[in-house]
Amino acid sequence: MSVRIAITGASGNVSTALLLRLQQGLRGEDVDVVGIARRVPQVDPAQGGPYAGVQWEPLDIAGPGAVSRMTELFRGVDAVVHTAWLIQPMRDPAELSRVNLGGTRNVVRAALQAGVPHLVHLSSLGAYAEHPADDSRVDESWPATGLPTVQYSREKATCEAHLDVVEAEHPELVVTRVRPALVMQGRSGSELARYFAGVLTPTRLLGRVPLPVLPLPRGVRFQVVHAEDLADAIARMLERTPRGAFNVADEPVLGGRDLGRVLRAGRLVPVGHRLARLAVQASYHAKVHPVQPGWFDMGMGVPLLDTSRVREELGWRPAHAAQDVLAELFEGMRDHVGTDSPAMRPRSLDPTARTGT
């Protein structure tokens, strides 16, 4: 006997950690994985690693014929884990919507047509509505209506609203929603540098060259979760098949001091939110970095997560401290760490890093 799991976006940050976790089995049984990705890894079975032993399927989940093909792939699986989500190109919002909204609807439709019993949907803390800037935390009942100025947040919330309808109309499908904090691991260093820092950022110097000053938005605070901790939470969801949403985050909450420590900053300089956002907006339009200004709003507006449910109902405990996760990410960015996945390729193998395009 074995458990069969299909994963969309199977070559990305979260899924790479999940593939490693699933190699340990579920409920004491081996796991067969169907990995769906637009660009699949080139796997050498002799080397092992996270991508070995997976039935890979190159597929654009929002492309022509995607529903039909996914329906075939989903038949007989015990669960579908939907992690596929396009972060870039943020300068092409129509393409983001095509994949993120259209692709999610296609995955759900195919799961229903194939009679899949369990769907695990990777949502985000970005799906939540804005929360007052204080240290109080929200549980999973906080409205998942997103922030209107952020495309990522709006689309995460739209997908959750779609799942509300699906659950009401199809109670035979168990839907589990995962709402993690910022997902990090050393292996994702090159990928996240490409997504958020841009090719002009001198990542080799991060933490190596001390910064005399570090300007940061006043009162910045955030939560992270190591990809391996998130993968363990998802594995527990696959084993227990719970309905509803789960917040997932490592402890403690981080702030400016933690960023300053990792970047070896001599002095933190608080910057007002309006001025900081204007700087982000101006540098985005000047193509200094690839991040839509709305992400600043999300960073300052999302709530802090209460993780009581995943701890109490699934027995989940993070294996990593948040400060260590942040340090590991910056080390991975500095050393251009990656994997054999095209999505997570090391920056040294990235043609855009060499050409500056």
C-alpha positions as CSV (number, residue, x, y, z in Angstrom):
1,M,0.0,0.0,0.0
2,S,1.1,3.5,-0.7
3,V,-0.4,7.0,-0.6
4,R,-0.6,8.9,-3.9
5,I,-0.3,12.7,-3.8
6,A,-0.5,15.2,-6.7
7,I,1.3,18.5,-6.2
8,T,1.0,21.6,-8.5
9,G,3.9,23.9,-8.6
10,A,5.9,20.9,-7.4
11,S,9.3,22.4,-8.2
12,G,9.0,25.6,-6.1
13,N,10.1,26.7,-2.7
14,V,7.3,25.1,-0.6
15,S,7.0,22.0,-2.7
16,T,10.7,21.3,-2.7
17,A,10.6,21.0,1.1
18,L,7.3,19.0,0.9
19,L,8.9,16.5,-1.5
20,L,11.7,15.9,1.0
21,R,9.2,15.5,3.8
22,L,7.0,13.1,1.8
23,Q,10.1,10.8,1.2
24,Q,9.7,10.0,4.9
25,G,6.2,8.6,4.2
26,L,2.7,9.3,5.5
27,R,0.8,7.2,8.1
28,G,3.7,4.8,7.9
29,E,3.2,4.2,4.2
30,D,5.3,5.1,1.2
31,V,4.2,8.1,-0.9
32,D,3.9,8.2,-4.7
33,V,4.0,11.8,-6.0
34,V,2.8,13.3,-9.2
35,G,4.6,16.6,-9.7
36,I,3.1,19.2,-11.9
37,A,5.1,22.2,-13.0
38,R,5.6,24.5,-16.0
39,R,9.3,23.7,-16.0
40,V,10.2,20.3,-14.5
41,P,13.6,19.6,-12.9
42,Q,16.2,17.6,-14.7
43,V,16.6,14.6,-12.4
44,D,19.5,12.3,-12.0
45,P,18.1,9.3,-10.1
46,A,21.6,8.3,-9.0
47,Q,22.0,11.6,-7.1
48,G,18.7,11.4,-5.2
49,G,17.5,14.6,-3.7
50,P,14.0,16.2,-3.4
51,Y,13.0,15.7,-7.1
52,A,13.9,12.1,-7.5
53,G,11.2,9.4,-7.6
54,V,8.5,11.9,-8.7
55,Q,6.3,11.3,-11.7
56,W,6.9,14.7,-13.4
57,E,4.3,16.3,-15.7
58,P,5.3,19.6,-17.5
59,L,2.0,21.6,-17.6
60,D,0.8,25.2,-17.5
61,I,-2.2,24.8,-15.2
62,A,-3.9,27.8,-16.8
63,G,-3.1,26.7,-20.4
64,P,-5.3,25.0,-23.0
65,G,-6.3,21.5,-22.1
66,A,-5.0,21.8,-18.6
67,V,-8.3,20.8,-16.9
68,S,-8.5,17.6,-19.0
69,R,-4.9,16.6,-18.4
70,M,-5.0,17.3,-14.7
71,T,-8.3,15.3,-14.4
72,E,-6.4,12.3,-15.8
73,L,-3.4,12.9,-13.4
74,F,-5.7,13.3,-10.4
75,R,-7.7,10.1,-10.8
76,G,-7.0,7.8,-7.9
77,V,-4.9,10.2,-5.9
78,D,-5.5,10.5,-2.2
79,A,-5.0,14.3,-2.2
80,V,-4.0,17.3,-4.3
81,V,-1.7,19.9,-2.9
82,H,-2.1,23.1,-4.8
83,T,1.0,25.3,-4.4
84,A,1.4,26.7,-7.9
85,W,1.4,30.5,-7.8
86,L,3.1,33.0,-10.0
87,I,5.0,35.8,-8.2
88,Q,6.8,37.4,-11.2
89,P,6.5,39.1,-13.6
90,M,4.8,41.7,-11.4
91,R,5.0,44.2,-14.3
92,D,2.6,41.9,-16.2
93,P,-0.5,41.7,-13.9
94,A,-2.6,40.0,-16.6
95,E,-0.2,37.1,-16.7
96,L,-0.3,36.8,-12.9
97,S,-4.1,36.7,-12.9
98,R,-4.2,34.2,-15.7
99,V,-2.1,31.7,-13.8
100,N,-3.1,32.5,-10.2
101,L,-6.8,32.9,-10.6
102,G,-7.4,30.9,-13.8
103,G,-5.0,28.2,-12.8
104,T,-6.5,27.7,-9.3
105,R,-10.0,27.4,-10.8
106,N,-8.7,24.8,-13.2
107,V,-7.1,22.8,-10.4
108,V,-10.3,22.8,-8.4
109,R,-12.4,21.8,-11.4
110,A,-10.1,19.0,-12.3
111,A,-10.1,17.7,-8.7
112,L,-13.8,17.7,-8.6
113,Q,-14.0,15.9,-12.0
114,A,-11.5,13.3,-10.9
115,G,-13.3,12.7,-7.6
116,V,-10.3,13.7,-5.4
117,P,-11.3,13.4,-1.7
118,H,-8.9,16.1,-0.3
119,L,-7.6,19.4,-1.6
120,V,-4.8,21.2,0.3
121,H,-4.7,24.8,-0.9
122,L,-1.6,26.9,-0.2
123,S,-3.0,30.3,0.7
124,S,-1.1,33.0,2.6
125,L,-1.2,35.4,5.5
126,G,-1.6,37.9,2.6
127,A,-5.2,36.7,2.2
128,Y,-6.2,38.4,5.4
129,A,-7.7,41.8,5.8
130,E,-5.7,44.7,7.3
131,H,-5.2,44.6,11.0
132,P,-4.2,47.4,13.4
133,A,-0.5,47.8,13.8
134,D,-0.2,46.2,17.3
135,D,1.1,43.0,18.8
136,S,-2.3,41.2,19.0
137,R,-2.7,38.1,16.9
138,V,-5.5,36.8,14.8
139,D,-6.8,33.3,14.4
140,E,-8.3,31.7,11.3
141,S,-11.6,33.5,11.8
142,W,-10.1,36.9,10.8
143,P,-11.6,37.9,7.4
144,A,-9.7,36.6,4.4
145,T,-10.7,39.5,2.2
146,G,-7.3,40.7,1.4
147,L,-5.8,44.2,1.0
148,P,-7.2,46.2,-2.0
149,T,-3.9,47.8,-3.1
150,V,-2.0,44.5,-3.5
151,Q,-2.6,42.2,-6.4
152,Y,-1.1,39.2,-4.6
153,S,-3.4,39.8,-1.6
154,R,-6.5,40.4,-3.8
155,E,-5.9,37.2,-5.7
156,K,-5.2,35.1,-2.7
157,A,-8.5,36.4,-1.2
158,T,-10.4,35.7,-4.5
159,C,-9.2,32.1,-4.5
160,E,-10.4,31.7,-0.9
161,A,-13.8,33.1,-1.8
162,H,-14.0,30.6,-4.7
163,L,-13.2,27.8,-2.3
164,D,-16.0,29.0,-0.1
165,V,-18.4,28.4,-3.0
166,V,-16.9,25.0,-3.9
167,E,-17.1,23.8,-0.3
168,A,-20.8,24.8,-0.1
169,E,-21.7,23.0,-3.4
170,H,-19.4,20.0,-3.0
171,P,-19.2,18.8,0.6
172,E,-17.7,15.6,-0.5
173,L,-14.4,17.5,-1.1
174,V,-12.5,18.2,2.0
175,V,-10.7,21.5,1.6
176,T,-7.7,22.4,3.8
177,R,-6.4,26.0,3.5
178,V,-2.8,26.7,4.6
179,R,-2.1,30.4,5.6
180,P,1.7,30.6,6.2
181,A,3.8,33.5,7.2
182,L,6.8,34.4,4.9
183,V,8.2,31.1,3.7
184,M,12.0,30.9,3.7
185,Q,14.9,28.4,3.5
186,G,18.5,28.5,2.5
187,R,17.7,26.7,-0.8
188,S,15.4,29.5,-1.9
189,G,18.1,32.2,-1.6
190,S,18.6,32.6,-5.3
191,E,14.9,32.3,-6.2
192,L,13.8,34.9,-3.6
193,A,16.6,37.3,-4.6
194,R,15.4,37.2,-8.2
195,Y,11.8,37.7,-7.2
196,F,12.3,40.5,-4.7
197,A,15.8,42.0,-4.9
198,G,16.4,42.2,-8.6
199,V,19.6,41.4,-10.5
200,L,21.2,44.7,-9.6
201,T,21.3,44.0,-5.8
202,P,24.8,43.0,-4.7
203,T,23.7,39.9,-2.8
204,R,27.2,38.7,-2.4
205,L,27.8,41.5,0.1
206,L,24.8,40.8,2.3
207,G,26.0,40.4,5.8
208,R,29.6,40.5,4.7
209,V,30.0,44.3,4.5
210,P,28.7,46.1,7.6
211,L,26.1,48.8,6.9
212,P,26.6,52.0,8.8
213,V,22.9,52.7,8.8
214,L,19.8,50.7,7.9
215,P,16.6,52.8,7.1
216,L,13.5,50.8,7.9
217,P,9.8,51.6,8.1
218,R,8.9,52.6,11.6
219,G,7.5,49.8,13.6
220,V,8.2,47.0,11.1
221,R,7.4,43.5,12.4
222,F,6.9,40.3,10.6
223,Q,6.7,36.5,10.9
224,V,8.5,33.8,9.0
225,V,8.3,30.0,8.7
226,H,11.0,27.7,7.5
227,A,9.9,25.7,4.4
228,E,10.7,22.5,6.2
229,D,8.4,23.4,9.1
230,L,5.6,24.3,6.7
231,A,6.1,21.0,4.9
232,D,5.7,19.1,8.1
233,A,2.5,21.0,8.8
234,I,1.2,20.1,5.3
235,A,2.2,16.5,5.8
236,R,0.1,16.4,9.0
237,M,-2.8,17.8,7.1
238,L,-2.5,15.1,4.5
239,E,-2.5,12.5,7.3
240,R,-5.5,13.8,9.2
241,T,-7.6,15.4,6.5
242,P,-8.9,18.4,8.5
243,R,-11.3,20.9,7.0
244,G,-10.7,24.7,7.3
245,A,-7.8,27.0,7.5
246,F,-4.5,26.8,9.5
247,N,-2.1,29.6,10.3
248,V,1.5,28.5,10.2
249,A,4.5,30.5,11.5
250,D,7.7,30.0,13.4
251,E,8.4,32.0,16.6
252,P,9.2,34.6,17.6
253,V,7.9,37.6,15.8
254,L,10.8,39.5,14.1
255,G,11.5,43.2,13.8
256,G,14.0,45.8,12.7
257,R,16.6,44.7,15.2
258,D,16.6,41.2,13.8
259,L,17.1,42.5,10.2
260,G,19.8,44.8,11.5
261,R,21.6,41.9,13.2
262,V,21.6,39.8,10.1
263,L,22.8,42.7,7.9
264,R,25.3,43.9,10.4
265,A,23.8,47.3,10.5
266,G,25.4,49.9,12.8
267,R,22.3,51.9,13.4
268,L,18.6,51.6,12.5
269,V,17.0,54.7,11.1
270,P,13.1,54.7,11.4
271,V,11.4,56.0,8.4
272,G,7.7,57.2,8.2
273,H,5.4,54.9,6.3
274,R,4.4,57.5,3.7
275,L,8.0,58.4,2.9
276,A,9.0,54.7,2.8
277,R,6.2,53.8,0.4
278,L,7.1,56.7,-1.9
279,A,10.6,55.4,-2.0
280,V,9.4,51.9,-2.9
281,Q,7.1,53.3,-5.6
282,A,9.7,55.5,-7.1
283,S,12.4,52.8,-7.2
284,Y,9.9,50.3,-8.7
285,H,9.0,52.7,-11.6
286,A,12.7,53.3,-12.1
287,K,13.1,49.5,-12.4
288,V,15.6,49.4,-9.5
289,H,13.6,46.4,-8.1
290,P,10.7,44.2,-9.4
291,V,8.3,44.5,-6.5
292,Q,4.9,46.2,-6.9
293,P,4.5,49.0,-4.4
294,G,1.4,47.3,-3.0
295,W,3.7,44.7,-1.4
296,F,4.8,47.5,1.0
297,D,1.2,47.9,2.1
298,M,0.9,44.2,2.7
299,G,4.1,44.1,4.7
300,M,2.9,46.9,7.0
301,G,-0.8,45.9,7.1
302,V,-1.1,42.1,7.5
303,P,-1.9,40.8,10.9
304,L,0.3,38.7,13.2
305,L,-0.8,35.0,13.1
306,D,-2.1,33.0,16.0
307,T,-0.9,29.4,15.4
308,S,-2.9,27.7,18.2
309,R,-5.0,25.6,15.8
310,V,-2.2,23.9,14.0
311,R,-0.4,23.2,17.2
312,E,-3.4,21.9,19.2
313,E,-5.2,20.0,16.5
314,L,-2.3,18.6,14.5
315,G,0.4,18.5,17.1
316,W,2.7,20.7,15.0
317,R,5.8,22.3,16.5
318,P,8.4,24.2,14.5
319,A,11.9,22.9,14.4
320,H,13.4,26.2,13.6
321,A,13.6,29.6,15.5
322,A,12.6,32.5,13.4
323,Q,15.9,34.3,13.8
324,D,17.7,31.3,12.4
325,V,15.4,31.1,9.5
326,L,16.1,34.7,8.5
327,A,19.8,34.2,8.9
328,E,19.7,31.1,6.7
329,L,17.8,32.9,4.0
330,F,20.3,35.7,3.8
331,E,23.1,33.3,3.8
332,G,21.5,31.5,0.9
333,M,21.0,34.8,-1.0
334,R,24.6,35.8,-0.3
335,D,26.0,32.4,-1.5
336,H,23.6,32.1,-4.5
337,V,22.2,28.8,-3.2
338,G,19.6,27.0,-5.2
339,T,18.5,23.5,-6.4
340,D,18.1,21.6,-9.6
341,S,14.7,23.0,-10.2
342,P,14.4,25.7,-12.9
343,A,12.4,27.8,-10.5
344,M,15.1,27.6,-7.8
345,R,18.2,27.5,-9.9
346,P,21.3,29.0,-8.3
347,R,21.9,32.6,-9.3
348,S,25.3,31.6,-10.9
349,L,23.3,29.6,-13.5
350,D,20.8,32.4,-14.1
351,P,21.3,34.1,-17.5
352,T,19.5,37.3,-16.3
353,A,22.1,37.6,-13.5
354,R,24.9,37.6,-16.1
355,T,23.3,39.9,-18.7
356,G,21.4,42.2,-16.3
357,T,18.2,41.8,-18.3
